[in-house]
Amino acid sequence: MSEISVIIVSWNAREHLRNCLASIRETRGLAVCEIIVVDNASSDGSPEMVNESYPEVKLIRCVRNLGFASANNLGIRQATGTFLALVNSDVIVHRNCFQNLTEFLDDNHDVGFVGPRVIGRDGFVQKTCGRFPTIWNTFCEFFLLGKLLPGLPGFSGFQIQTSGCEPVEVQVLSGCFLVARKAATDQVGILDETFFFYAEDVDWCKRLRDGGWRSIFVPAAQATHFGGGSSENTPLFFSIEMLRANLVYWRKHHGMLGEWAFFILAFLQHATRLIVRSFLKIMLPGSSVQSVRKLQEHLACLRWLVTGKGAQ
């Protein structure tokens, strides 16, 4: 069996990271040859926890927050495994997850990336597989056409149906838990550090496919992803960063016209939802905390799109 280098980027997510490392220690078996934690200048005691409780882990401490792509690349450059597992700090790895992913890669040499079935904190399967963004599927995603017109082909947005038990070839795998063949990354390159956070996984999958490799969803491998391990610390900043990253992706792969098309769709999305949520807030006083936060998010994103200024 080939060996996996597990790379975890963490920023102020100590308890999530502790639980993630505990699950890897318990489930690693012979598949994992090393665990590398890249700490993005956490101030919550995360590095000290790793040194004290997980001495087998190789810890890389950054003097500032480098973001997701740059920090993962630090780990990738020091990894020695045949395969590279990028695992978010708020993930719990289930039994035989690494073994199933490794066996699939060993048996399918034209596959560059594999990803497991990911379950959320609510017990439901998360949508971790998708299509590359186009104008049409972005429009469908932003304006919820898949929910308004369920079952109709062509309106489902980014998502691909992966409810079965068999492996499925997909275009995009989520970076929350992705295992890459090192030979493939040597060919197409590592993560693009132009992306600070978000969209770097879509870009990586796009470059992988353009290089002739396949990405496969392997449901026999499973993990739990709690979500928001780092982004919940500064939600408005991360909402704006998602916009920024997507604009970078569209400019890189679709040119200036594609970037402007995404800009217009994003502006209309946030403006529409702001109007609807504001109306509901007036008509239904006593809005939930989540509803208020969503209003703030739409306002912050619109302000950034118009002025380039946003939450820090």
Secondary structure, DSSP 8 states (H G I E B T S, - for coil): ---EEEEEEESS-HHHHHHHHHHHHHH-TTTEEEEEEEE-S-SSSHHHHHHHH-TTSEEEE-SS---HHHHHHHHHHH--SSEEEEE-TTEEE-TTHHHHHHHHHHH-TTEEEEEEEEEETTSSB---EE----HHHHHHHHTTHHHHSTT-TT-STTB----SSS-EEESEE-TTEEEEEHHHHHHH-S--TT-SSSSHHHHHHHHHHHTT-EEEEEEEEEEEE---TTGGGSHHHHHHHHHHHHHHHHHHHHHHHHHHHHHHHHHHHHHHHHHHHHHHHHHS-S--HHHHHHHHHHHHHHHHHHHS----
